[in-house]
């Protein structure tokens, strides 16, 4: 597989063409941003951890019936994925109140929710990824009602699988963000990444944060947290 021209550079990844029009090469960076790019930094080793963790979790999910974009890990930082058109919705699933949910609804961070929740944000940096409901999404033609139902079904199933995976690692899955894409025939598959950048992962006993909130909130030991969560994953995958 040859690495072709760079098609896109995002905040945490670069995307390249390959010699197969149906496949792309994703290269994970150590760059970290928060608050829609206002805060910038580097987390040494993050690119390689996120790449390998995301691939391991996507493999785990595909073995359990979730279609994903994962094709092949090329090296520590680079992976071949199926080319999709991203559905411009950030899909957030929560088990425990934290972050924007805790702030918006005035609940203490760490409060368990009676049922998992799902919400959508319009993936649009210029607008600051505003929250959006299903009617808004279909009204703007971002996704069909059927696609949104598929996305919801997959997202809750992914939550169950990931909760049980992380529980075995003595980690609580607090919340996470997913993105989905369409293959050329319209099939919806899981895309983007599942990593400490996109999940809140707390040590099940101490509650210690083992994710990007350490960077967002200047909690220190950022690299150490990424290494620790990767170590836990490797012991159970
Ligand atoms: P929030 O509580 O800040 O809305 O974040 C919910 C989850 O989504 C959390 O696990 C972090 C993840 N997330 C992203 O992956 N990208 C983002 O841009 C934001 C704001 C959150």
py3Dmol code that shows the C-alpha trace and the ligand (Angstrom):
import py3Dmol

protein = """\
ATOM      1  CA  UNK A   1       0.000   0.000   0.000  1.00  0.00           C
ATOM      2  CA  UNK A   2       1.620   3.303  -1.037  1.00  0.00           C
ATOM      3  CA  UNK A   3       1.046   6.591   0.743  1.00  0.00           C
ATOM      4  CA  UNK A   4      -0.263   9.147  -1.734  1.00  0.00           C
ATOM      5  CA  UNK A   5      -0.978  12.860  -1.436  1.00  0.00           C
ATOM      6  CA  UNK A   6      -2.158  14.421   1.803  1.00  0.00           C
ATOM      7  CA  UNK A   7      -5.892  15.070   1.494  1.00  0.00           C
ATOM      8  CA  UNK A   8      -6.601  16.661   4.853  1.00  0.00           C
ATOM      9  CA  UNK A   9      -4.966  17.709   8.096  1.00  0.00           C
ATOM     10  CA  UNK A  10      -7.151  17.779  11.195  1.00  0.00           C
ATOM     11  CA  UNK A  11      -6.308  18.718  14.766  1.00  0.00           C
ATOM     12  CA  UNK A  12      -5.069  15.243  15.722  1.00  0.00           C
ATOM     13  CA  UNK A  13      -4.663  13.348  12.441  1.00  0.00           C
ATOM     14  CA  UNK A  14      -3.558  13.658   8.842  1.00  0.00           C
ATOM     15  CA  UNK A  15      -5.303  11.770   6.052  1.00  0.00           C
ATOM     16  CA  UNK A  16      -3.554  10.573   2.889  1.00  0.00           C
ATOM     17  CA  UNK A  17      -4.755   8.979  -0.332  1.00  0.00           C
ATOM     18  CA  UNK A  18      -3.543   5.468  -1.187  1.00  0.00           C
ATOM     19  CA  UNK A  19      -3.274   3.591  -4.491  1.00  0.00           C
ATOM     20  CA  UNK A  20      -6.705   2.083  -3.754  1.00  0.00           C
ATOM     21  CA  UNK A  21      -9.530   4.627  -4.272  1.00  0.00           C
ATOM     22  CA  UNK A  22     -11.612   2.881  -1.595  1.00  0.00           C
ATOM     23  CA  UNK A  23      -8.899   3.187   1.102  1.00  0.00           C
ATOM     24  CA  UNK A  24      -7.210   6.024   2.984  1.00  0.00           C
ATOM     25  CA  UNK A  25      -4.156   6.192   5.230  1.00  0.00           C
ATOM     26  CA  UNK A  26      -4.598   7.954   8.587  1.00  0.00           C
ATOM     27  CA  UNK A  27      -1.546   9.255  10.460  1.00  0.00           C
ATOM     28  CA  UNK A  28      -2.011  10.151  14.134  1.00  0.00           C
ATOM     29  CA  UNK A  29      -0.204  13.228  15.524  1.00  0.00           C
ATOM     30  CA  UNK A  30       0.971  14.045  19.056  1.00  0.00           C
ATOM     31  CA  UNK A  31      -0.754  17.452  18.747  1.00  0.00           C
ATOM     32  CA  UNK A  32      -3.538  18.073  21.241  1.00  0.00           C
ATOM     33  CA  UNK A  33      -6.170  20.796  21.195  1.00  0.00           C
ATOM     34  CA  UNK A  34      -9.126  21.611  23.405  1.00  0.00           C
ATOM     35  CA  UNK A  35     -11.988  24.113  23.458  1.00  0.00           C
ATOM     36  CA  UNK A  36     -12.304  24.120  19.673  1.00  0.00           C
ATOM     37  CA  UNK A  37      -8.606  24.631  19.141  1.00  0.00           C
ATOM     38  CA  UNK A  38      -8.178  27.537  21.616  1.00  0.00           C
ATOM     39  CA  UNK A  39      -5.842  25.476  23.796  1.00  0.00           C
ATOM     40  CA  UNK A  40      -2.932  23.845  21.998  1.00  0.00           C
ATOM     41  CA  UNK A  41      -0.195  21.492  23.118  1.00  0.00           C
ATOM     42  CA  UNK A  42       1.652  18.279  22.515  1.00  0.00           C
ATOM     43  CA  UNK A  43       1.183  14.988  24.300  1.00  0.00           C
ATOM     44  CA  UNK A  44       4.344  12.976  23.687  1.00  0.00           C
ATOM     45  CA  UNK A  45       3.500   9.494  22.379  1.00  0.00           C
ATOM     46  CA  UNK A  46      -0.239  10.221  22.017  1.00  0.00           C
ATOM     47  CA  UNK A  47      -0.359   9.578  18.264  1.00  0.00           C
ATOM     48  CA  UNK A  48       0.978   6.086  18.607  1.00  0.00           C
ATOM     49  CA  UNK A  49      -1.202   5.263  21.645  1.00  0.00           C
ATOM     50  CA  UNK A  50      -4.395   6.585  20.048  1.00  0.00           C
ATOM     51  CA  UNK A  51      -3.696   4.769  16.792  1.00  0.00           C
ATOM     52  CA  UNK A  52      -3.071   1.416  18.452  1.00  0.00           C
ATOM     53  CA  UNK A  53      -5.865   1.771  21.005  1.00  0.00           C
ATOM     54  CA  UNK A  54      -8.429   2.817  18.431  1.00  0.00           C
ATOM     55  CA  UNK A  55      -7.455  -0.081  16.170  1.00  0.00           C
ATOM     56  CA  UNK A  56      -7.651  -2.599  19.014  1.00  0.00           C
ATOM     57  CA  UNK A  57     -11.088  -1.334  20.077  1.00  0.00           C
ATOM     58  CA  UNK A  58     -12.399  -1.231  16.504  1.00  0.00           C
ATOM     59  CA  UNK A  59     -11.238  -4.835  16.016  1.00  0.00           C
ATOM     60  CA  UNK A  60     -12.955  -5.781  19.287  1.00  0.00           C
ATOM     61  CA  UNK A  61     -16.184  -4.104  18.151  1.00  0.00           C
ATOM     62  CA  UNK A  62     -16.132  -5.595  14.657  1.00  0.00           C
ATOM     63  CA  UNK A  63     -15.812  -9.063  16.195  1.00  0.00           C
ATOM     64  CA  UNK A  64     -19.039  -8.195  18.029  1.00  0.00           C
ATOM     65  CA  UNK A  65     -21.003  -7.160  14.950  1.00  0.00           C
ATOM     66  CA  UNK A  66     -20.238  -3.444  14.602  1.00  0.00           C
ATOM     67  CA  UNK A  67     -19.018  -2.507  11.110  1.00  0.00           C
ATOM     68  CA  UNK A  68     -15.963  -0.183  11.304  1.00  0.00           C
ATOM     69  CA  UNK A  69     -13.582   1.594   8.949  1.00  0.00           C
ATOM     70  CA  UNK A  70     -10.527  -0.273  10.311  1.00  0.00           C
ATOM     71  CA  UNK A  71      -8.557  -2.217   7.684  1.00  0.00           C
ATOM     72  CA  UNK A  72      -4.901  -2.611   8.703  1.00  0.00           C
ATOM     73  CA  UNK A  73      -2.351  -1.085  11.040  1.00  0.00           C
ATOM     74  CA  UNK A  74       0.696  -0.085   8.974  1.00  0.00           C
ATOM     75  CA  UNK A  75       2.961   1.060  11.796  1.00  0.00           C
ATOM     76  CA  UNK A  76       2.773   2.619  15.285  1.00  0.00           C
ATOM     77  CA  UNK A  77       1.106   5.794  14.056  1.00  0.00           C
ATOM     78  CA  UNK A  78      -0.463   4.879  10.714  1.00  0.00           C
ATOM     79  CA  UNK A  79      -3.494   2.849   9.709  1.00  0.00           C
ATOM     80  CA  UNK A  80      -5.335   2.000   6.527  1.00  0.00           C
ATOM     81  CA  UNK A  81      -9.066   2.678   6.791  1.00  0.00           C
ATOM     82  CA  UNK A  82     -12.043   2.417   4.471  1.00  0.00           C
ATOM     83  CA  UNK A  83     -12.863   5.668   2.728  1.00  0.00           C
ATOM     84  CA  UNK A  84     -16.174   7.093   3.924  1.00  0.00           C
ATOM     85  CA  UNK A  85     -18.118  10.306   3.729  1.00  0.00           C
ATOM     86  CA  UNK A  86     -18.313  11.393   7.347  1.00  0.00           C
ATOM     87  CA  UNK A  87     -21.835  12.038   8.664  1.00  0.00           C
ATOM     88  CA  UNK A  88     -21.267  15.515  10.154  1.00  0.00           C
ATOM     89  CA  UNK A  89     -22.604  14.612  13.591  1.00  0.00           C
ATOM     90  CA  UNK A  90     -20.568  14.023  16.739  1.00  0.00           C
ATOM     91  CA  UNK A  91     -22.420  11.319  18.630  1.00  0.00           C
ATOM     92  CA  UNK A  92     -21.919  11.461  22.398  1.00  0.00           C
ATOM     93  CA  UNK A  93     -22.955   8.634  24.719  1.00  0.00           C
ATOM     94  CA  UNK A  94     -22.851   9.115  28.488  1.00  0.00           C
ATOM     95  CA  UNK A  95     -23.120   6.770  31.464  1.00  0.00           C
ATOM     96  CA  UNK A  96     -22.030   9.190  34.186  1.00  0.00           C
ATOM     97  CA  UNK A  97     -22.497  12.973  34.354  1.00  0.00           C
ATOM     98  CA  UNK A  98     -19.290  14.812  33.446  1.00  0.00           C
ATOM     99  CA  UNK A  99     -18.025  17.686  31.306  1.00  0.00           C
ATOM    100  CA  UNK A 100     -20.621  19.704  29.422  1.00  0.00           C
ATOM    101  CA  UNK A 101     -23.503  17.522  30.681  1.00  0.00           C
ATOM    102  CA  UNK A 102     -22.631  18.154  34.342  1.00  0.00           C
ATOM    103  CA  UNK A 103     -22.271  21.887  33.611  1.00  0.00           C
ATOM    104  CA  UNK A 104     -25.422  22.279  31.450  1.00  0.00           C
ATOM    105  CA  UNK A 105     -27.722  20.441  33.841  1.00  0.00           C
ATOM    106  CA  UNK A 106     -26.134  21.456  37.158  1.00  0.00           C
ATOM    107  CA  UNK A 107     -25.261  17.923  38.246  1.00  0.00           C
ATOM    108  CA  UNK A 108     -22.143  17.038  40.129  1.00  0.00           C
ATOM    109  CA  UNK A 109     -19.503  15.393  37.952  1.00  0.00           C
ATOM    110  CA  UNK A 110     -19.454  11.685  38.743  1.00  0.00           C
ATOM    111  CA  UNK A 111     -23.219  11.323  39.270  1.00  0.00           C
ATOM    112  CA  UNK A 112     -24.328   8.035  37.651  1.00  0.00           C
ATOM    113  CA  UNK A 113     -27.143   8.442  35.106  1.00  0.00           C
ATOM    114  CA  UNK A 114     -30.256   6.237  35.397  1.00  0.00           C
ATOM    115  CA  UNK A 115     -29.920   5.304  31.756  1.00  0.00           C
ATOM    116  CA  UNK A 116     -27.263   5.902  29.102  1.00  0.00           C
ATOM    117  CA  UNK A 117     -27.907   9.097  27.121  1.00  0.00           C
ATOM    118  CA  UNK A 118     -27.145  10.065  23.542  1.00  0.00           C
ATOM    119  CA  UNK A 119     -26.765  13.486  22.006  1.00  0.00           C
ATOM    120  CA  UNK A 120     -25.605  14.921  18.706  1.00  0.00           C
ATOM    121  CA  UNK A 121     -23.451  17.912  17.871  1.00  0.00           C
ATOM    122  CA  UNK A 122     -23.199  19.389  14.414  1.00  0.00           C
ATOM    123  CA  UNK A 123     -19.579  18.709  13.387  1.00  0.00           C
ATOM    124  CA  UNK A 124     -18.691  22.237  12.344  1.00  0.00           C
ATOM    125  CA  UNK A 125     -15.665  23.977  13.903  1.00  0.00           C
ATOM    126  CA  UNK A 126     -16.676  27.421  12.613  1.00  0.00           C
ATOM    127  CA  UNK A 127     -19.931  27.157  14.596  1.00  0.00           C
ATOM    128  CA  UNK A 128     -18.274  25.515  17.631  1.00  0.00           C
ATOM    129  CA  UNK A 129     -19.970  22.103  17.165  1.00  0.00           C
ATOM    130  CA  UNK A 130     -23.428  23.185  18.414  1.00  0.00           C
ATOM    131  CA  UNK A 131     -25.793  20.636  19.969  1.00  0.00           C
ATOM    132  CA  UNK A 132     -28.419  19.427  17.514  1.00  0.00           C
ATOM    133  CA  UNK A 133     -31.436  17.147  17.775  1.00  0.00           C
ATOM    134  CA  UNK A 134     -32.533  14.537  15.250  1.00  0.00           C
ATOM    135  CA  UNK A 135     -35.138  16.821  13.664  1.00  0.00           C
ATOM    136  CA  UNK A 136     -32.497  19.495  13.072  1.00  0.00           C
ATOM    137  CA  UNK A 137     -30.169  16.907  11.524  1.00  0.00           C
ATOM    138  CA  UNK A 138     -32.785  15.518   9.104  1.00  0.00           C
ATOM    139  CA  UNK A 139     -34.139  19.018   8.334  1.00  0.00           C
ATOM    140  CA  UNK A 140     -30.664  20.106   7.241  1.00  0.00           C
ATOM    141  CA  UNK A 141     -30.158  16.907   5.239  1.00  0.00           C
ATOM    142  CA  UNK A 142     -27.155  15.829   7.352  1.00  0.00           C
ATOM    143  CA  UNK A 143     -28.554  12.302   7.758  1.00  0.00           C
ATOM    144  CA  UNK A 144     -31.807  10.447   7.108  1.00  0.00           C
ATOM    145  CA  UNK A 145     -34.131   9.238   9.848  1.00  0.00           C
ATOM    146  CA  UNK A 146     -33.105   5.666   9.045  1.00  0.00           C
ATOM    147  CA  UNK A 147     -29.398   6.519   9.239  1.00  0.00           C
ATOM    148  CA  UNK A 148     -29.914   8.209  12.613  1.00  0.00           C
ATOM    149  CA  UNK A 149     -31.726   5.119  13.914  1.00  0.00           C
ATOM    150  CA  UNK A 150     -28.819   2.927  12.763  1.00  0.00           C
ATOM    151  CA  UNK A 151     -26.327   5.308  14.392  1.00  0.00           C
ATOM    152  CA  UNK A 152     -28.267   5.251  17.679  1.00  0.00           C
ATOM    153  CA  UNK A 153     -28.554   1.449  17.686  1.00  0.00           C
ATOM    154  CA  UNK A 154     -24.820   1.005  16.991  1.00  0.00           C
ATOM    155  CA  UNK A 155     -23.871   3.665  19.552  1.00  0.00           C
ATOM    156  CA  UNK A 156     -25.755   2.022  22.434  1.00  0.00           C
ATOM    157  CA  UNK A 157     -24.422  -1.400  21.431  1.00  0.00           C
ATOM    158  CA  UNK A 158     -20.879   0.032  21.314  1.00  0.00           C
ATOM    159  CA  UNK A 159     -21.478   1.496  24.779  1.00  0.00           C
ATOM    160  CA  UNK A 160     -22.387  -1.927  26.190  1.00  0.00           C
ATOM    161  CA  UNK A 161     -19.371  -3.619  24.584  1.00  0.00           C
ATOM    162  CA  UNK A 162     -16.923  -0.900  25.619  1.00  0.00           C
ATOM    163  CA  UNK A 163     -18.305  -0.693  29.168  1.00  0.00           C
ATOM    164  CA  UNK A 164     -17.690  -4.384  29.679  1.00  0.00           C
ATOM    165  CA  UNK A 165     -14.267  -4.244  28.010  1.00  0.00           C
ATOM    166  CA  UNK A 166     -13.090  -1.337  30.197  1.00  0.00           C
ATOM    167  CA  UNK A 167     -14.634  -2.837  33.338  1.00  0.00           C
ATOM    168  CA  UNK A 168     -12.289  -5.824  32.888  1.00  0.00           C
ATOM    169  CA  UNK A 169      -9.410  -3.305  32.841  1.00  0.00           C
ATOM    170  CA  UNK A 170     -10.708  -1.770  36.100  1.00  0.00           C
ATOM    171  CA  UNK A 171     -11.717   1.355  34.200  1.00  0.00           C
ATOM    172  CA  UNK A 172     -15.090   3.133  34.216  1.00  0.00           C
ATOM    173  CA  UNK A 173     -16.341   4.311  30.820  1.00  0.00           C
ATOM    174  CA  UNK A 174     -17.879   7.682  31.723  1.00  0.00           C
ATOM    175  CA  UNK A 175     -18.715   8.997  28.241  1.00  0.00           C
ATOM    176  CA  UNK A 176     -17.378   9.043  24.695  1.00  0.00           C
ATOM    177  CA  UNK A 177     -17.764  10.582  21.259  1.00  0.00           C
ATOM    178  CA  UNK A 178     -18.234   8.619  18.034  1.00  0.00           C
ATOM    179  CA  UNK A 179     -18.330   9.523  14.371  1.00  0.00           C
ATOM    180  CA  UNK A 180     -19.911   7.476  11.615  1.00  0.00           C
ATOM    181  CA  UNK A 181     -19.404   7.481   7.860  1.00  0.00           C
ATOM    182  CA  UNK A 182     -21.067   6.218   4.685  1.00  0.00           C
ATOM    183  CA  UNK A 183     -19.391   3.810   2.292  1.00  0.00           C
ATOM    184  CA  UNK A 184     -19.971   4.458  -1.421  1.00  0.00           C
ATOM    185  CA  UNK A 185     -23.036   2.156  -1.298  1.00  0.00           C
ATOM    186  CA  UNK A 186     -24.486   4.135   1.621  1.00  0.00           C
ATOM    187  CA  UNK A 187     -23.713   1.599   4.370  1.00  0.00           C
ATOM    188  CA  UNK A 188     -23.169   3.277   7.746  1.00  0.00           C
ATOM    189  CA  UNK A 189     -19.953   2.244   9.529  1.00  0.00           C
ATOM    190  CA  UNK A 190     -18.067   3.445  12.599  1.00  0.00           C
ATOM    191  CA  UNK A 191     -15.230   5.825  11.640  1.00  0.00           C
ATOM    192  CA  UNK A 192     -12.779   8.307  13.229  1.00  0.00           C
ATOM    193  CA  UNK A 193     -11.184   7.038  16.483  1.00  0.00           C
ATOM    194  CA  UNK A 194     -11.893   5.669  19.952  1.00  0.00           C
ATOM    195  CA  UNK A 195      -9.123   6.825  22.251  1.00  0.00           C
ATOM    196  CA  UNK A 196      -8.384   8.765  25.446  1.00  0.00           C
ATOM    197  CA  UNK A 197      -8.928  11.899  23.299  1.00  0.00           C
ATOM    198  CA  UNK A 198     -12.542  10.920  22.661  1.00  0.00           C
ATOM    199  CA  UNK A 199     -13.548   9.020  25.810  1.00  0.00           C
ATOM    200  CA  UNK A 200     -13.628   9.795  29.526  1.00  0.00           C
ATOM    201  CA  UNK A 201     -11.959   6.862  31.268  1.00  0.00           C
ATOM    202  CA  UNK A 202     -11.659   6.828  35.055  1.00  0.00           C
ATOM    203  CA  UNK A 203      -9.818   4.348  37.254  1.00  0.00           C
ATOM    204  CA  UNK A 204     -12.629   2.205  38.656  1.00  0.00           C
ATOM    205  CA  UNK A 205     -11.345   2.386  42.227  1.00  0.00           C
ATOM    206  CA  UNK A 206      -9.706   5.784  42.696  1.00  0.00           C
ATOM    207  CA  UNK A 207     -11.688   7.700  40.058  1.00  0.00           C
ATOM    208  CA  UNK A 208      -8.395   9.049  38.680  1.00  0.00           C
ATOM    209  CA  UNK A 209      -8.826  10.498  35.193  1.00  0.00           C
ATOM    210  CA  UNK A 210      -6.930   8.496  32.555  1.00  0.00           C
ATOM    211  CA  UNK A 211      -7.891  10.569  29.506  1.00  0.00           C
ATOM    212  CA  UNK A 212      -7.591  13.923  27.756  1.00  0.00           C
ATOM    213  CA  UNK A 213      -9.306  15.788  30.593  1.00  0.00           C
ATOM    214  CA  UNK A 214      -5.827  15.809  32.210  1.00  0.00           C
ATOM    215  CA  UNK A 215      -4.734  18.049  29.296  1.00  0.00           C
ATOM    216  CA  UNK A 216      -7.997  20.023  29.023  1.00  0.00           C
ATOM    217  CA  UNK A 217      -7.983  20.835  32.740  1.00  0.00           C
ATOM    218  CA  UNK A 218      -4.208  21.095  33.346  1.00  0.00           C
ATOM    219  CA  UNK A 219      -4.229  18.199  35.809  1.00  0.00           C
ATOM    220  CA  UNK A 220      -0.631  17.115  35.109  1.00  0.00           C
ATOM    221  CA  UNK A 221       0.731  13.619  34.368  1.00  0.00           C
ATOM    222  CA  UNK A 222      -0.892  13.689  30.929  1.00  0.00           C
ATOM    223  CA  UNK A 223       1.604  11.388  29.172  1.00  0.00           C
ATOM    224  CA  UNK A 224       1.589   9.032  32.158  1.00  0.00           C
ATOM    225  CA  UNK A 225      -2.220   8.735  31.988  1.00  0.00           C
ATOM    226  CA  UNK A 226      -2.121   7.843  28.269  1.00  0.00           C
ATOM    227  CA  UNK A 227       0.580   5.234  28.968  1.00  0.00           C
ATOM    228  CA  UNK A 228      -1.355   3.784  31.908  1.00  0.00           C
ATOM    229  CA  UNK A 229      -4.614   3.416  29.977  1.00  0.00           C
ATOM    230  CA  UNK A 230      -2.737   1.804  27.060  1.00  0.00           C
ATOM    231  CA  UNK A 231      -1.071  -0.631  29.467  1.00  0.00           C
ATOM    232  CA  UNK A 232      -4.470  -1.605  30.908  1.00  0.00           C
ATOM    233  CA  UNK A 233      -5.865  -2.167  27.408  1.00  0.00           C
ATOM    234  CA  UNK A 234      -2.920  -4.322  26.342  1.00  0.00           C
ATOM    235  CA  UNK A 235      -3.398  -6.555  29.377  1.00  0.00           C
ATOM    236  CA  UNK A 236      -6.978  -7.342  28.336  1.00  0.00           C
ATOM    237  CA  UNK A 237      -7.198  -7.227  24.562  1.00  0.00           C
TER     238      UNK A 237
END
"""
ligand_1 = """\
21
LIG
P -18.277 16.985 26.777
O -18.726 16.575 28.140
O -17.222 18.053 26.800
O -19.441 17.355 25.895
O -17.574 15.724 26.115
C -18.234 14.499 25.982
C -17.287 13.439 25.431
O -16.928 13.721 24.097
C -15.971 13.306 26.184
O -15.666 11.929 26.303
C -14.956 13.970 25.333
C -15.511 13.811 23.938
N -15.250 14.962 23.079
C -14.582 14.770 21.884
O -14.174 13.667 21.558
N -14.390 15.867 21.088
C -14.813 17.109 21.411
O -14.597 18.046 20.648
C -15.519 17.282 22.656
C -16.019 18.636 23.051
C -15.710 16.176 23.437
"""
view = py3Dmol.view(width=600, height=400)
view.addModel(protein, "pdb")
view.setStyle({"model": 0}, {"cartoon": {"style": "trace"}})
view.addModel(ligand_1, "xyz")
view.setStyle({"model": 1}, {"stick": {}})
view.zoomTo()
view.show()
